[in-house]
Amino acid sequence: MKILISGSTGLVGSALVDALKSTGHETVRLVRSRPSGTQSGAGLASWDPASGQLDPSSLQGLDAAIHLAGENIAAKRWTPEQKNRIRESRVAGTRLLAEALASLANPPKTLVCSSAVGFYGDRADERLNEDSPPGSGFLADVCRDWEEAAKPAADRRVRVVHLRIGVVLAAHGGALGKMLAPFRLGIAGVIGSGNQYMSWISLDDLVKATIFALSRDTLRGPVNAVAPNPVTNREFTKTLGRVLRRPTVLPMPAFAARLAFGEMADGLLLASTRVEPRRLSENGYRFSFPELEAALRHAVCS
Ligand SMILES: NC(=O)c1ccc[n+]([C@@H]2O[C@H](COP(=O)([O-])OP(=O)(O)OC[C@H]3O[C@@H](n4cnc5c(N)ncnc54)[C@H](OP(=O)(O)O)[C@@H]3O)[C@@H](O)[C@H]2O)c1
């Protein structure tokens, strides 16, 4: 298949491009700025989501598109300007791409868009699946509008899948990448009460599940991209400490997390989401890493 990928330079996108290429697919990377010296047409198309620029003619002949682009949500403190960037890069960027795909004489059959388990908000230990209603708060509102922004493509009968992604586990980036240094130094511990649920997925499974979503015509709409065994922050902390053979006895109380990270602490570190991958499981997806300890060992030790 000829597959367009936005956000291809990120943690997920770079692993996905490698996996797609190695299985014989042709990839076209939708990039915000063309690397100097690279010719157009060499598997690249360009766009500028911030100013609403995307030439639909560069998107012809696609079988599918995978849309991962968006301002990193944990890169900077959530000032009003940064929250606006997080939101607009997703909502306006998704609408721009969906409208461009919808305007084509022959749109691709499938559009797989990233979304996040943040859709469900802070829900204590409630078990959440794709039929659960949205939560409230900044991230929940962003995710709802982000998913809604793909509607122009769905209206043109493109099969749109919204992957509601959990915390992606990879040693070289994302949340785990940031946690490794304090854990290795033995200065990490439970955050807040430690009772908040964290829905996670190994990078390997996310790449595999994204390719599964491309090929499985019965999947459309929201699909939770999380492992079947979400854990509390306490379990996560203990398991990572065991994998790294380091103590995890220095807790970070909620007030300290809020002091250090501001509003992001409540949105990302203290919020509880216990999400099940119901649609993936019903459609026969088999996880390579359903259990946290094996996923962490694979991420950290391989
Ligand atoms: N990693 C996780 O734990 C996790 C969890 C839940 C959901 N997700 C979602 O999954 C998607 C991929 O995640 P990721 O971890 O690979 O993200 P990432 O490493 O932050 O990469 C995102 C990519 O988006 C593009 N981008 C960055 N800032 C942008 C902006 N302001 N406007 C438009 N594009 C921008 C960049 O690609 P170019 O420079 O090539 O444009 C970047 O490489 C994201 O939408 C993310 O929100 C990730």
The ligand as an SDF file (V2000), in Angstrom:
LIG
                    3D

 48 52  0  0  0  0  0  0  0  0999 V2000
    3.7610    8.9160   23.1200 N   0  0  0  0  0  0  0  0  0  0  0  0
    2.6880    8.7280   23.8960 C   0  0  0  0  0  0  0  0  0  0  0  0
    2.8080    8.2340   25.0500 O   0  0  0  0  0  0  0  0  0  0  0  0
    1.3220    9.0890   23.3820 C   0  0  0  0  0  0  0  0  0  0  0  0
    0.2080    8.8070   24.1910 C   0  0  0  0  0  0  0  0  0  0  0  0
   -1.0590    9.1520   23.7430 C   0  0  0  0  0  0  0  0  0  0  0  0
   -1.2170    9.7570   22.5000 C   0  0  0  0  0  0  0  0  0  0  0  0
   -0.1090   10.0200   21.7290 N   0  0  0  0  0  0  0  0  0  0  0  0
   -0.3150   10.7130   20.4490 C   0  0  0  0  0  0  0  0  0  0  0  0
    0.2600    9.9600   19.3900 O   0  0  0  0  0  0  0  0  0  0  0  0
    0.8170   10.8590   18.4080 C   0  0  0  0  0  0  0  0  0  0  0  0
    2.2760   10.4870   18.1810 C   0  0  0  0  0  0  0  0  0  0  0  0
    2.9360   10.5020   19.4320 O   0  0  0  0  0  0  0  0  0  0  0  0
    4.5080   10.6450   19.5590 P   0  0  0  0  0  0  0  0  0  0  0  0
    4.8730   10.2390   20.9340 O   0  0  0  0  0  0  0  0  0  0  0  0
    5.1800   10.0040   18.4000 O   0  0  0  0  0  0  0  0  0  0  0  0
    4.6600   12.2240   19.4430 O   0  0  0  0  0  0  0  0  0  0  0  0
    6.0110   13.0890   19.2580 P   0  0  0  0  0  0  0  0  0  0  0  0
    7.2120   12.2490   19.4570 O   0  0  0  0  0  0  0  0  0  0  0  0
    5.8300   14.3080   20.0950 O   0  0  0  0  0  0  0  0  0  0  0  0
    5.9510   13.4650   17.7020 O   0  0  0  0  0  0  0  0  0  0  0  0
    4.8770   14.1600   17.1580 C   0  0  0  0  0  0  0  0  0  0  0  0
    5.2640   14.6660   15.7810 C   0  0  0  0  0  0  0  0  0  0  0  0
    4.2840   15.6640   15.4250 O   0  0  0  0  0  0  0  0  0  0  0  0
    4.9160   16.7090   14.6920 C   0  0  0  0  0  0  0  0  0  0  0  0
    4.7080   17.9620   15.4440 N   0  0  0  0  0  0  0  0  0  0  0  0
    5.3680   18.4080   16.5390 C   0  0  0  0  0  0  0  0  0  0  0  0
    4.9130   19.6170   16.9110 N   0  0  0  0  0  0  0  0  0  0  0  0
    3.9350   19.9320   16.0260 C   0  0  0  0  0  0  0  0  0  0  0  0
    3.0930   21.0640   15.8460 C   0  0  0  0  0  0  0  0  0  0  0  0
    3.1440   22.1100   16.6950 N   0  0  0  0  0  0  0  0  0  0  0  0
    2.2060   21.0440   14.8240 N   0  0  0  0  0  0  0  0  0  0  0  0
    2.1370   19.9760   13.9760 C   0  0  0  0  0  0  0  0  0  0  0  0
    2.9340   18.9030   14.0630 N   0  0  0  0  0  0  0  0  0  0  0  0
    3.7960   18.8730   15.0880 C   0  0  0  0  0  0  0  0  0  0  0  0
    6.3970   16.3810   14.5930 C   0  0  0  0  0  0  0  0  0  0  0  0
    6.6130   15.7710   13.3230 O   0  0  0  0  0  0  0  0  0  0  0  0
    7.1420   16.6430   12.0460 P   0  0  0  0  0  0  0  0  0  0  0  0
    8.2450   17.5070   12.5760 O   0  0  0  0  0  0  0  0  0  0  0  0
    7.5660   15.5860   11.0870 O   0  0  0  0  0  0  0  0  0  0  0  0
    5.9640   17.4260   11.5710 O   0  0  0  0  0  0  0  0  0  0  0  0
    6.6090   15.3620   15.6930 C   0  0  0  0  0  0  0  0  0  0  0  0
    7.6340   14.4760   15.3820 O   0  0  0  0  0  0  0  0  0  0  0  0
    0.6540   12.2770   18.9660 C   0  0  0  0  0  0  0  0  0  0  0  0
   -0.4780   12.8600   18.3730 O   0  0  0  0  0  0  0  0  0  0  0  0
    0.4050   12.0570   20.4400 C   0  0  0  0  0  0  0  0  0  0  0  0
   -0.3980   13.0570   21.0390 O   0  0  0  0  0  0  0  0  0  0  0  0
    1.1540    9.6950   22.1400 C   0  0  0  0  0  0  0  0  0  0  0  0
  1  2  1  0
  2  3  2  0
  2  4  1  0
  4  5  1  0
  4 48  2  0
  5  6  2  0
  6  7  1  0
  7  8  2  0
  8  9  1  0
  8 48  1  0
  9 10  1  0
  9 46  1  0
 10 11  1  0
 11 12  1  0
 11 44  1  0
 12 13  1  0
 13 14  1  0
 14 15  2  0
 14 16  1  0
 14 17  1  0
 17 18  1  0
 18 19  2  0
 18 20  1  0
 18 21  1  0
 21 22  1  0
 22 23  1  0
 23 24  1  0
 23 42  1  0
 24 25  1  0
 25 26  1  0
 25 36  1  0
 26 27  1  0
 26 35  1  0
 27 28  2  0
 28 29  1  0
 29 30  1  0
 29 35  2  0
 30 31  1  0
 30 32  2  0
 32 33  1  0
 33 34  2  0
 34 35  1  0
 36 37  1  0
 36 42  1  0
 37 38  1  0
 38 39  2  0
 38 40  1  0
 38 41  1  0
 42 43  1  0
 44 45  1  0
 44 46  1  0
 46 47  1  0
M  CHG  2   8   1  16  -1
M  END
$$$$
